[in-house]
Amino acid sequence: MGSKLREDLELRRERAVLATVVSDDAPDDPLAELRDLAETAGVLVVGAMQQRRSRPDPRTWFGKGKVEELAALAKELDAGVVVVDHDLSPQQLRNIEKAVERKVIDRSELILDIFANRATTREAQLQVEIAQLEYTAPRLRAMWSHLGQVVGGAPMGVGTRGPGEQQLEIDRRLVQRRLQHLRRELAEIHARSSRQVARRRAEHVVVGVVGYTNAGKSTLFNALTAGGAYADDRLFATLGTRVERWNLGGGEEAMLTDTVGFIRDLPHHLVASFRSTLEQAITAHLLLVVLDVSDPEANRRHRSVRQVLTEIGAGEVPEVVVLNKVDRLREARGEREAARILGDWGAVEPEAVAISARTGEGLDTLRDTVRSRLLGPLREVEVVLPISEGRAVDLLEKRAEVLERSYPGRGDAVRMRIRLAQAHAEQLRGVDGAVLDGRPVAEALAELWPEPVDRTASRTPPHRLLHPE
């Protein structure tokens, strides 16, 4: 293969040809995402090739004729690397490289390269290195098959002579030793992180922001909170997790978490390595699933997000679908077509909220929707409480909108006309002498809010509702 060897895994500034096998239901531009990934990695894309076939060739993924065409294309365009939009086995990798006489990387290796160059925290760096080593280990033979016996029989001193040991075996042992060290260090970080996540979840309502990479999650996070999350119009701008307070109004707040974006066919090594980071989604009380509604592939990417959520154990966490970038949708498709697209989404996701994180459109609606999901519907009610129940009175003063207030009788009770959320109303069950709309609290609750608050979506500890800090 001349000078184009796999030891040089540097992708920046390399000229690349993209290749894929497509099925009948492939998108109009099946290489669009791979092109974005390659450019994010710093590769200069100079050509592309695709083949439509029902099943890949087990030896070279592409048919024999297409492999020859790929080799000719790479040579003609002076491409130093071929990027394949699939996960290749070590044997397929070696066979294609032999045929095209160029370095070949698959989708997983490309994503790992991007993650490696974006990881800034120690945790992210450890996770990426573990994923890279786990990916590399079974491919050592394909990557360094030119290395032979380097120890046995060589004049290297006493104790080195013997039957010999292949460099491949040394490499594998070094990889396993390095993996053990990295996993121990990462486990210590994960243990601390898990304790922090558990404590945060016990003390606060946690809302997680998830979605496809480059859907605008970090921009939304910054718009809803004090900000600080790195946001950029490129894939995988965020690899770590950031947590900030989100004011929901009415004295309520949630802890909002921003985390790494998802992608189709996310390498399983990365899913495993980033499990601690993704726990932010698993342990959230509610998820904001952010979609770039201006993306023609929004439907496919929504399915990919749901698949990843299922894989990491977050498939049953309650969610609100957030249709982001409506401003771009209108610019690209026009007002009438944009309205039709949003209507189609509304038919599939009735509780979806259309927003623009960049302009602020729809953010108040999103806040009210999340507040309702976490605390239940608001009702205008009359509450009478003994004046001695100071904590309950304080709760209503801080957590409800007081419309009227009076002190009937001898002033030993307070009557309030208020707008009250269901979760707060339910906390009145334990208040002696409380009256709700002229009836005992339990009876009034059964009529006003026949459906209990979804406790999977609202786990605010009762003591925090009745005894706010």
N, C-alpha and C positions, 0 to 999 in steps of 0.2 A: 504493500500500500504506500510505498514511498515515504514521504515525510508526513503524511496525513494519519498520524497514529492517535489511538485513543488516550494515551497518557496525557495529551494536551487537551484537558477538558475546559479550557478557557473559551467561553462563547462570545464574549464581547467583540464586536466589530467583525465577526466572521460572516462571510457570504454563505447563505443557506438556501437550499431548495426544500420546499415542504411537500409532503406526500401523504395520501390517505386512501383508504378503501371505503366507499360509501354504499349505503343500501338504498332501497327505493324510497324510503321516507326521509331521506337526508334533507337538510335545509338548502335553500337556494345557493348559498355560499358555504359549503361544508368546511372550508379551511379558514373562515373568518376568525374564529376564536384562536386557532393555532397561530395564525398570523399575528394576532394581538399578543399572545404569549411570547412568541419569538421576538417581537419588537420590544416587549417589556424586558426580555433578557439581554437586549442590546444587539441582537442579531440583525444583519441586513438581509432581508428576504429578497432574493433575486429571481426566483422561479417557483412554480408549483406544478404538481401532477396529481391526478386522482384517477381511481379505477373503480368502476361499478361492478360488483360481483356479489353473489349471494353468500359466499363463505370464503374467508381468507385462506391462502395457501399455507399449509402447516409448516413449510420449510422457510419460505421467504415472505410470507404475508401477501405479497403481490404475485401476480402471475409471472411466469418466466419472461414473457415479452415485455411486460411493464417494468420489470427490474432492469432489463437491458435499456429500455427507454429512459429510465431514471438515471442510469449510469451515464448515458450519452448527454442528457440534459445537464447533469452536474458538471461534466467535463466542459461542455460548451459554454456554460455560464461561469466557469471557474469558481464553483462553489466548494468550500472546504468542509461543509457539513450537510448532511441530509437529516431533516427532522420529520419523524413519522408520527402521525396523530393517533397512535395506539400504544398499548403496552406490549412490548415485544419480549419473547423469551430469550434467554442467553443464546440459544442455537439460532433463532431467527436473526438476532442482532449480528452474530458472526457471519451468517450466510449472506446477508444483505451487504455488510461491509466488504466482504470478499468480492462480491459482484460489482459494486459501484466504486471500489477503491477510494472510498471517502469515509470519514468518521460518521457514524450514524447514532443518533440519540432518539429515544422515544418520548412520548408525552410526559411520562412520570419523571424522567430525568430532566426534562426541560423545566417542569414546575419546581422540582427540587433545586435546580440552579437558581431560579428566581427567588425562592425562599431563602437560600443561602446568602444571597446578596442583599436581602431586605431585613434579615434578622439583626436586631440591635440589642435586645436584652439578653442576659445570660441564659434565661430559660428558653427563649426562642432559638438561640444559637445551639443549645444542647439538643433541643427537639429536632432541629434541621439536621445536625450532624448524625444523630442516631438514625433518622430516616434515610439519609444518604448511605450510611454504612450498611443498613439492612437491605437497601436496594442493590448496593454494589456487591455484597458478599457472594450471592449465587452467580454473579456475572464475571467473577474474577478470571475464569478460564477464557472467556471470550475477550476480555480486556487485555490480558497479559499472556496469551498462549505462546508468545514468542520466547518467553523466559524458560530456561531449562534448569538443570541441576547446577547449583552455584556453590555448594559447600563440599560435598563428598569428593575426595581425591585432590582438592585444590591445596596448594602449599601454603596453608594458613596456620600451621603450628600444631602442637600436640593437642589431641582431643577433638580435632575437627575432621580427621579422616574416618571414613566409614562408608556405608552404603549410599550415603547422600540423601539430600532432602530437596525437593523441588521448591523453587521460589514461591510457587502457588500455595503450597502448604504453609510456608512461613507467613505469607500474606494473610491467609485465612485465620491463622492463629493470632496474628497481630490485630486483625479486625475484631475477633471475638473478645480479646483482652481489652481493646479500646471500648467496645460496646459495654462491657461489664462496668468499666469505670464511669462512663457517661451515664448509664442508667442509675447507678448509685447516687451520683450527684444530682441527677434530675429528680429522683425519688425524694430526696431531701427538700428540694424546692417545691415539689408537688404536695408534700405533706404540709408545709407551711401554707401554701396556697389553698389547699382543701379546708384547712381550719378557718382561714379568713373567709372563704366562700360560705361555709356553714354558719359562721357567726353573723355574716351580713344577711343571710337568708332568714335567720331566726329573729333578727332585730329590725329588718326593713322589708318592704315590698320590693322585689327585684324584677326589673323589666329588661330583657335581653334584646339587643338589636342584631338580627341575623339577616343573611341574604347572599345573593350571588356576588362575587367580587366585582367591584366597580359599580354597584347599584346605587351608591350614594349614602352608605350607612354612616360613615364618619362625618360627612357633611350634615346629615340629620342629627347625629349625636351632638355636634357642636351647636346646632341651631336650637336644640332643646335644653342644653345645659350651659354651664360656664365655659364649656369647650375644652380645647387642649388636645383633641385627637388629631393626628396627622391625616389630612385629607388631600387627595390628589386624583386627577382624572387618569388613573392607570390601574392595571390589575394588581391586586395584593398590596395596596398601599399600607394596609394595617396588618401586622402579624401578631402584635401583642394584644393585651386586654386593658381597657381603660374604664374606670368607674367614676361617675359623677352623680350628684343629686339632681333630680328633675322635679321642679315645682309643678304639681298637678292642680293647684288652686284649692281654695277652701281649706287651707291649712294642711293639705295632704302633699306628700312627696314620695317619690320612688327613687331607688338607686338604679340608674341606667347604665348598662354595660355594652361596650362596643368591642367586637372581637374580629377574628380573621374571617375573610370572606370565603364562601363555598365556590366550587366549580364542578362542572361535569367530570365524572370519573376522577375525583380527587384521589390521588395515590393512597392506597391503604396504609402504607408506611407513615405517611403524614397524618392520617386520621388517628393512628395509634399513638404517634409521638406527640401530637397536639391535643390529646384527650383532656389533659388538665386545662388547657386554654378553652377547649370546647365545653368543659363542664359549666362554664358560665351560662350556656344555653340550656343545658340539661337541668340545672337547678333553679332557673328563673321561674317566677310565678306566672309570667306572661311574656310572650315573644312578639316583637315587631318584625314581621317578615317583609323586608324591603325589596321591592321589585323596581327595576328601571322600565316603566311602562312605555317609554319611547323606543325601547329595543324591539326590533322585529321578532327576536327570538325569546321574548319575555315568557311565553307559555312554556317552552322547553326548559328555560332556566328556572322557572318556578317548580317544575317537576324535579329538576336536579336538586334544588334546595330541600324539597320535601324528602327526597331519597337520602340525602346526607343527614338530615334531622333524624330520620328513622334509624340510620346506621349508628348514630352516636347515642341513641336512647332518648331522644327528645321529641319523638313523633307524637306523643300524647300531651305535650305541654300546650295549654291554650295559647292562641295566637290572634293577632290582628294583622291582616294583610295591608301593607302600605304601598300604594301605587305612586312611586316617586317620579320626578322629572316630568310632570304634566306640562310644564312650560316648554320643554324641548319637544314633547309630543305635539303640541299645538303649532310650534314653529315648523316642524317637519311635515305634519300631515294636514294642517289647517283646522279651524275651529270645528267644522261639522264632522269631519272624519275622527278627530280626537274625541268628540262627544260620543260618537258611535262606539269607539274602542273602549272608552271608560264604561259605557253602558253594558257592553258585552262582559267586561270584568265584573261589573256589579251583579249581573245575572248569575255568575259562577260563584262569586265571593260577596254575598249581600252586605257584609259588615266591613268591606274594604274601604279605606280612606284614601282619597286622591290628594296628593300634596306636591309641593315643590320645596325641598329642603333648602334650595339655593335662594328662592325669593321669599320664603315664609308662608306661601299660600297653603291653607288647609291645616296648619300646625295647631290652631286652636281647636279645630274639630277633632284632630287626632288626640289631643290632650283630654278632651271631654269624653271621647270614646274609651280611652284607656281607663280613665277615672271611673266610668260607669261599669266597665268590665271588672275592675278590681273591687269596687265598693257596692255595686248594684245600682238599680235605678234610683233617681231622686223623686221624692214625693213631697208635696206641701201638706204638712200635718200640724196638729196641735198637741203639744206635750205639756203635761203638768207634773212637776217634780217637787218633792219636799225640799225646802230650802236647806235642810241639813245635808242633802246629798250634793255637797259642793263639787266633788269630782265629776259627777255626771253632768251637772250644770256647766262646769268648765269645759267639758268635752263638747257639749252642744254649742257653746259660745264660740269655740275655736274651729269646730269641724262642720258646722251647719250655717246656713244663711238665715239669720234671725230677722223676721219680718215685723213681728209685734211682740211686746213683752208687757206683762202685768203681774200684780201680786194680789190675788184674790183673798177673801176672808181676813184673817188677822195678820197676813203677811208671812205666814209660815210655809207658803208654797209659791212657786213661780210658774206662770203660764206663758208659754211661748208659741207663737205661730212661726214655723220654720220650714225651710226646704232641707230635707234630711235624706242622706244616702242610706240604702238598705243595710249595709254592714254596720253602720253606726246605730241604726234603729234597733238592730238585733242585740246590741250590747245593753239595751235598756231592760232586757229580760231579768237581769240580776239586781235591778235597783228597786228597793222596797218603796212601795207607795207610788210608783210611776204609773201614769195614765196616758195612753196614746189614743188620740181622737175620741176621748170620752169612754174608752173601754180598757180592760186589762191589756197589757202589752202583748201577751201571747195571742189573744183573740184578734187584736188589730193587725198584728203582723201577718197572720194567716190570710186576712182579707186583702191587705194593702200589697203584700209581697208574697203571693202564694208559692213562688219558686224560690228556694233558698239560694243564697249567694254561692256560686261555684267555688268550693273550697280549694279546688286545684288551681284556680286562677287568683284567689285572694286568700293569702295565709297570714295576713297581718295579725300578730299575736293579740288576743283579746285584752291583755293587760296594757298594751300600748294604746289601744283605743280608749279604754276607760281611764287610763292614767298616763296621758301624754306627757312627754318631757317638756 
